[in-house]
């Protein structure tokens, strides 16, 4: 326990120093970037440096909001409005998370199925894998409007189009990781299963898939974060009324940088939460796997 505390202390000091330097630079930049606006519209002719600092750190529509303004705005949004209100950032976070999780599940199922197909067929390995890799060379900003227009023409709107964009970003890391993981069992293990005439399905469930779990969960952490980004990108061209991407869009329309930064902070916290959930599931699964 003491060793763990000492190690945590050694790691926390550099992190704290970097954080403090970052905050200091942020506040200095806020003064520099907001100064012109407050000098021309807020401050008296004989203003002092202290008045300048106070005014630049508390502008209602700053060019660069300060961290405490962002924290206050997020807190007020979450406490002064019902969770079901479009003014509450938790409401928008749930809308985005719902689509991201749906896309993550769809991408995970697709990625695992593609990996199973690829490892069992050399022909499909040569045919599919290059196209799977090439699919990620298309920027999501370019493909999102196309997918949304096509699905919209088919009458598919709402959650599913955003989930499809999230799936597009989620399936790739899971597919690549699962291909490596399903091929990871040693040759001796595979020969032993072959000697006992174990069926391909049993080999997959008893040997290949358990061996692939250490590859799967890191890919899932990457995929869930990518799916969140894809969901927010999908919310931009549709003019969505809800979601963190829609919140960013509204903030950009009205030049409300505080709204933009608040949505970005909540999106970051949501990403950390989702990856934390995946890490917790990984810990639980791998612990039971080792006991078994």
Kinemage of the C-alpha trace (Angstrom):
@kinemage 1
@onewidth
@group {chain A} dominant
@subgroup {mainchain}
@vectorlist {calphas} color= white
{ca unk a 1} P 0.000 0.000 0.000
{ca unk a 2} L 2.787 2.412 0.911
{ca unk a 3} L 4.614 1.594 -2.321
{ca unk a 4} L 1.442 2.275 -4.315
{ca unk a 5} L 0.944 5.605 -2.558
{ca unk a 6} L 4.534 6.642 -3.225
{ca unk a 7} L 4.225 5.693 -6.897
{ca unk a 8} L 0.945 7.619 -7.159
{ca unk a 9} L 2.616 10.626 -5.546
{ca unk a 10} L 5.530 10.524 -7.976
{ca unk a 11} L 3.138 10.431 -10.942
{ca unk a 12} L 0.738 13.064 -9.600
{ca unk a 13} L 3.391 15.748 -9.085
{ca unk a 14} L 4.417 16.016 -12.790
{ca unk a 15} L 0.767 15.859 -13.850
{ca unk a 16} L -0.120 18.618 -11.386
{ca unk a 17} L 2.770 20.808 -12.563
{ca unk a 18} L 1.748 20.443 -16.212
{ca unk a 19} L -1.879 21.165 -15.287
{ca unk a 20} L -0.937 24.314 -13.394
{ca unk a 21} L 1.235 25.551 -16.266
{ca unk a 22} L -1.597 24.867 -18.712
{ca unk a 23} L -4.096 26.784 -16.588
{ca unk a 24} L -1.680 29.704 -16.216
{ca unk a 25} L -1.136 29.885 -19.978
{ca unk a 26} L -4.906 29.630 -20.534
{ca unk a 27} L -5.644 32.585 -18.243
{ca unk a 28} L -2.876 34.663 -19.836
{ca unk a 29} L -4.241 33.915 -23.302
{ca unk a 30} L -7.733 34.879 -22.102
{ca unk a 31} L -6.404 38.310 -21.113
{ca unk a 32} L -4.635 38.769 -24.448
{ca unk a 33} L -7.511 37.577 -26.640
{ca unk a 34} L -10.323 39.322 -24.753
{ca unk a 35} L -8.489 42.595 -24.099
{ca unk a 36} L -9.516 44.387 -27.279
{ca unk a 37} L -13.202 43.797 -26.661
{ca unk a 38} L -13.234 44.979 -23.062
{ca unk a 39} L -11.019 48.012 -23.734
{ca unk a 40} L -13.310 49.284 -26.472
{ca unk a 41} L -16.650 48.506 -24.821
{ca unk a 42} L -16.328 47.920 -21.062
{ca unk a 43} L -13.372 49.645 -19.426
{ca unk a 44} L -13.248 53.373 -18.559
{ca unk a 45} L -10.623 55.566 -20.258
{ca unk a 46} L -8.358 55.473 -17.183
{ca unk a 47} L -8.497 51.695 -16.685
{ca unk a 48} L -5.934 49.787 -14.646
{ca unk a 49} L -4.380 46.372 -15.243
{ca unk a 50} L -6.463 44.871 -12.446
{ca unk a 51} L -9.653 46.104 -14.103
{ca unk a 52} L -8.443 44.663 -17.391
{ca unk a 53} L -7.832 41.239 -15.851
{ca unk a 54} L -11.201 41.208 -14.083
{ca unk a 55} L -13.077 42.284 -17.213
{ca unk a 56} L -11.320 39.828 -19.557
{ca unk a 57} L -11.911 36.920 -17.176
{ca unk a 58} L -15.615 37.637 -16.791
{ca unk a 59} L -16.870 38.650 -20.256
{ca unk a 60} L -20.364 37.487 -21.126
{ca unk a 61} L -19.273 36.600 -24.683
{ca unk a 62} L -15.507 36.126 -24.548
{ca unk a 63} L -13.287 35.217 -27.457
{ca unk a 64} L -11.597 32.706 -25.142
{ca unk a 65} L -13.556 31.848 -21.981
{ca unk a 66} L -11.630 31.098 -18.821
{ca unk a 67} L -11.803 27.702 -17.095
{ca unk a 68} L -13.878 29.021 -14.203
{ca unk a 69} L -16.430 30.494 -16.634
{ca unk a 70} L -16.749 27.110 -18.346
{ca unk a 71} L -17.160 25.283 -15.034
{ca unk a 72} L -19.819 27.746 -13.867
{ca unk a 73} L -21.697 27.505 -17.174
{ca unk a 74} L -21.683 23.689 -17.100
{ca unk a 75} L -22.783 23.661 -13.454
{ca unk a 76} L -25.600 26.159 -14.045
{ca unk a 77} L -26.789 24.216 -17.079
{ca unk a 78} L -26.984 20.984 -15.105
{ca unk a 79} L -28.550 22.402 -11.945
{ca unk a 80} L -30.863 25.210 -13.047
{ca unk a 81} L -32.805 23.256 -15.693
{ca unk a 82} L -34.566 19.873 -15.683
{ca unk a 83} L -32.656 16.975 -17.209
{ca unk a 84} L -35.261 16.790 -19.984
{ca unk a 85} L -34.733 20.445 -20.919
{ca unk a 86} L -32.735 21.303 -24.073
{ca unk a 87} L -30.911 23.875 -21.941
{ca unk a 88} L -29.430 21.104 -19.781
{ca unk a 89} L -26.131 19.711 -21.087
{ca unk a 90} L -26.915 16.326 -19.531
{ca unk a 91} L -29.852 16.055 -21.930
{ca unk a 92} L -27.594 16.677 -24.909
{ca unk a 93} L -24.955 14.327 -23.503
{ca unk a 94} L -27.530 11.533 -23.248
{ca unk a 95} L -28.716 12.064 -26.831
{ca unk a 96} L -25.133 11.851 -28.096
{ca unk a 97} L -24.237 8.923 -25.835
{ca unk a 98} L -27.288 6.948 -26.956
{ca unk a 99} L -26.298 7.194 -30.620
{ca unk a 100} L -22.618 6.568 -29.855
{ca unk a 101} L -23.363 3.437 -27.820
{ca unk a 102} L -25.724 2.131 -30.492
{ca unk a 103} L -23.049 2.655 -33.133
{ca unk a 104} L -20.446 1.053 -30.870
{ca unk a 105} L -22.548 -2.081 -30.455
{ca unk a 106} L -23.242 -2.233 -34.193
{ca unk a 107} L -19.569 -1.665 -35.002
{ca unk a 108} L -18.467 -4.256 -32.453
{ca unk a 109} L -20.771 -6.927 -33.848
{ca unk a 110} L -19.734 -6.101 -37.424
{ca unk a 111} L -16.029 -6.047 -36.533
{ca unk a 112} L -16.133 -9.397 -34.725
{ca unk a 113} L -18.097 -11.051 -37.536
{ca unk a 114} L -15.676 -9.733 -40.155
{ca unk a 115} L -12.705 -10.953 -38.108
{ca unk a 116} L -14.217 -14.443 -37.787
{ca unk a 117} L -14.839 -14.584 -41.527
{ca unk a 118} L -11.330 -13.344 -42.337
{ca unk a 119} L -9.466 -15.865 -40.163
{ca unk a 120} L -11.411 -18.800 -41.600
{ca unk a 121} L -10.954 -17.922 -45.280
{ca unk a 122} L -7.658 -17.013 -46.908
{ca unk a 123} L -9.520 -15.773 -49.966
{ca unk a 124} L -11.696 -13.415 -47.929
{ca unk a 125} L -8.626 -12.368 -45.967
{ca unk a 126} L -6.972 -11.173 -49.176
{ca unk a 127} L -10.232 -9.732 -50.526
{ca unk a 128} L -11.716 -7.981 -47.491
{ca unk a 129} L -8.842 -6.797 -45.325
{ca unk a 130} L -7.372 -4.301 -47.831
{ca unk a 131} L -10.814 -2.758 -48.359
{ca unk a 132} L -11.407 -2.550 -44.612
{ca unk a 133} L -8.147 -0.652 -44.223
{ca unk a 134} L -8.894 1.546 -47.250
{ca unk a 135} L -12.313 2.460 -45.861
{ca unk a 136} L -10.652 4.470 -43.096
{ca unk a 137} L -8.855 6.717 -45.580
{ca unk a 138} L -12.163 8.490 -46.283
{ca unk a 139} L -12.595 11.386 -43.832
{ca unk a 140} L -15.701 11.080 -41.699
{ca unk a 141} L -16.523 14.728 -42.459
{ca unk a 142} L -16.843 13.751 -46.116
{ca unk a 143} L -18.762 10.525 -45.695
{ca unk a 144} L -21.190 11.668 -42.976
{ca unk a 145} L -23.331 13.976 -45.184
{ca unk a 146} L -23.507 11.321 -47.912
{ca unk a 147} L -24.683 8.624 -45.519
{ca unk a 148} L -27.171 10.970 -43.866
{ca unk a 149} L -28.657 12.037 -47.210
{ca unk a 150} L -28.973 8.443 -48.436
{ca unk a 151} L -30.620 7.244 -45.229
{ca unk a 152} L -32.818 10.339 -45.126
{ca unk a 153} L -34.068 9.621 -48.655
{ca unk a 154} L -35.082 6.176 -47.409
{ca unk a 155} L -37.042 7.744 -44.564
{ca unk a 156} L -34.482 6.733 -41.916
{ca unk a 157} L -33.907 9.633 -39.536
{ca unk a 158} L -33.225 10.229 -35.863
{ca unk a 159} L -30.916 7.909 -33.963
{ca unk a 160} L -29.987 5.367 -36.636
{ca unk a 161} L -28.157 7.632 -39.130
{ca unk a 162} L -25.897 8.952 -36.362
{ca unk a 163} L -25.305 5.405 -35.126
{ca unk a 164} L -24.282 4.320 -38.623
{ca unk a 165} L -21.603 7.030 -38.733
{ca unk a 166} L -20.404 5.939 -35.290
{ca unk a 167} L -20.369 2.327 -36.472
{ca unk a 168} L -18.193 3.318 -39.441
{ca unk a 169} L -15.503 4.544 -37.043
{ca unk a 170} L -15.986 1.781 -34.464
{ca unk a 171} L -15.769 -1.354 -36.571
{ca unk a 172} L -12.245 -0.807 -37.925
{ca unk a 173} L -10.143 -1.005 -34.708
{ca unk a 174} L -12.261 -3.903 -33.454
{ca unk a 175} L -11.871 -5.810 -36.729
{ca unk a 176} L -8.090 -5.390 -36.872
{ca unk a 177} L -7.624 -6.242 -33.198
{ca unk a 178} L -9.860 -9.299 -33.381
{ca unk a 179} L -8.072 -10.614 -36.475
{ca unk a 180} L -4.806 -10.456 -34.536
{ca unk a 181} L -6.389 -11.842 -31.391
{ca unk a 182} L -8.145 -14.763 -33.055
{ca unk a 183} L -4.849 -15.705 -34.700
{ca unk a 184} L -2.899 -15.406 -31.446
{ca unk a 185} L -3.252 -18.996 -30.094
{ca unk a 186} L -0.014 -20.951 -30.346
{ca unk a 187} L 0.419 -23.537 -33.077
{ca unk a 188} L 0.712 -26.266 -30.461
{ca unk a 189} L -2.685 -25.324 -28.999
{ca unk a 190} L -4.321 -25.372 -32.420
{ca unk a 191} L -2.779 -28.759 -33.218
{ca unk a 192} L -4.005 -30.151 -29.906
{ca unk a 193} L -7.579 -29.065 -30.670
{ca unk a 194} L -7.225 -30.545 -34.160
{ca unk a 195} L -5.979 -33.840 -32.686
{ca unk a 196} L -9.100 -34.135 -30.546
{ca unk a 197} L -11.273 -33.305 -33.585
{ca unk a 198} L -12.728 -30.210 -31.946
{ca unk a 199} L -15.229 -28.457 -34.212
{ca unk a 200} L -14.386 -24.989 -35.600
{ca unk a 201} L -17.166 -23.450 -33.491
{ca unk a 202} L -15.807 -24.997 -30.280
{ca unk a 203} L -12.280 -23.984 -31.242
{ca unk a 204} L -13.527 -20.440 -31.724
{ca unk a 205} L -15.414 -20.262 -28.422
{ca unk a 206} L -12.996 -22.249 -26.241
{ca unk a 207} L -9.611 -21.158 -27.607
{ca unk a 208} L -9.609 -18.378 -30.159
{ca unk a 209} L -12.063 -15.966 -28.554
{ca unk a 210} L -10.628 -16.186 -24.986
{ca unk a 211} L -7.165 -15.612 -26.484
{ca unk a 212} L -8.471 -12.560 -28.346
{ca unk a 213} L -9.887 -10.783 -25.284
{ca unk a 214} L -6.616 -8.955 -24.436
{ca unk a 215} L -6.721 -7.568 -27.990
{ca unk a 216} L -10.428 -6.785 -27.994
{ca unk a 217} L -10.750 -4.467 -25.003
{ca unk a 218} L -8.015 -1.953 -25.952
{ca unk a 219} L -9.645 -1.766 -29.382
{ca unk a 220} L -13.029 -1.188 -27.715
{ca unk a 221} L -11.619 1.780 -25.791
{ca unk a 222} L -10.397 3.302 -29.050
{ca unk a 223} L -13.665 2.456 -30.791
{ca unk a 224} L -15.976 4.011 -28.189
{ca unk a 225} L -14.009 7.268 -28.285
{ca unk a 226} L -14.033 7.276 -32.090
{ca unk a 227} L -17.753 6.505 -32.102
{ca unk a 228} L -18.419 9.508 -29.878
{ca unk a 229} L -16.544 11.750 -32.303
{ca unk a 230} L -18.441 10.251 -35.228
{ca unk a 231} L -21.778 10.853 -33.520
{ca unk a 232} L -20.969 14.510 -32.894
{ca unk a 233} L -19.820 14.940 -36.501
{ca unk a 234} L -23.069 13.356 -37.708
{ca unk a 235} L -25.072 15.858 -35.658
{ca unk a 236} L -23.511 18.838 -37.455
{ca unk a 237} L -24.783 18.613 -41.066
{ca unk a 238} L -28.305 17.535 -40.093
{ca unk a 239} L -29.117 20.645 -38.084
{ca unk a 240} L -30.027 18.403 -35.167
{ca unk a 241} L -31.904 20.018 -32.295
{ca unk a 242} L -30.324 17.824 -29.609
{ca unk a 243} L -26.903 16.384 -28.911
{ca unk a 244} L -23.523 17.850 -28.082
{ca unk a 245} L -22.758 18.315 -31.785
{ca unk a 246} L -25.958 20.339 -32.135
{ca unk a 247} L -24.921 22.379 -29.114
{ca unk a 248} L -21.611 23.169 -30.804
{ca unk a 249} L -23.453 24.174 -33.957
{ca unk a 250} L -25.815 26.523 -32.114
{ca unk a 251} L -22.882 28.102 -30.295
{ca unk a 252} L -21.060 28.720 -33.575
{ca unk a 253} L -24.186 30.238 -35.185
{ca unk a 254} L -24.588 32.791 -32.408
{ca unk a 255} L -20.892 33.346 -31.714
{ca unk a 256} L -21.313 32.006 -28.179
{ca unk a 257} L -17.868 30.619 -27.444
{ca unk a 258} L -18.817 29.808 -23.862
{ca unk a 259} L -21.527 27.450 -25.110
{ca unk a 260} L -19.035 25.834 -27.493
{ca unk a 261} L -16.417 25.280 -24.805
{ca unk a 262} L -18.975 23.957 -22.328
{ca unk a 263} L -20.186 21.401 -24.858
{ca unk a 264} L -16.584 20.396 -25.585
{ca unk a 265} L -15.857 19.904 -21.886
{ca unk a 266} L -18.973 17.773 -21.411
{ca unk a 267} L -18.057 15.771 -24.526
{ca unk a 268} L -14.585 15.152 -23.078
{ca unk a 269} L -16.064 14.042 -19.751
{ca unk a 270} L -18.507 11.790 -21.590
{ca unk a 271} L -15.642 10.228 -23.543
{ca unk a 272} L -13.707 9.615 -20.319
{ca unk a 273} L -16.806 8.071 -18.731
{ca unk a 274} L -17.462 5.720 -21.653
{ca unk a 275} L -13.850 4.572 -21.878
{ca unk a 276} L -13.877 4.130 -18.098
{ca unk a 277} L -16.907 1.845 -18.391
{ca unk a 278} L -15.106 -0.232 -21.016
{ca unk a 279} L -12.039 -0.416 -18.758
{ca unk a 280} L -14.202 -1.565 -15.839
{ca unk a 281} L -15.790 -4.291 -17.987
{ca unk a 282} L -12.300 -5.319 -19.144
{ca unk a 283} L -11.073 -5.585 -15.549
{ca unk a 284} L -14.084 -7.672 -14.528
{ca unk a 285} L -13.914 -10.001 -17.553
{ca unk a 286} L -10.157 -10.499 -17.438
{ca unk a 287} L -10.202 -11.145 -13.681
{ca unk a 288} L -12.824 -13.878 -14.092
{ca unk a 289} L -10.975 -15.214 -17.112
{ca unk a 290} L -7.772 -15.619 -15.074
{ca unk a 291} L -9.647 -17.348 -12.228
{ca unk a 292} L -11.255 -19.739 -14.694
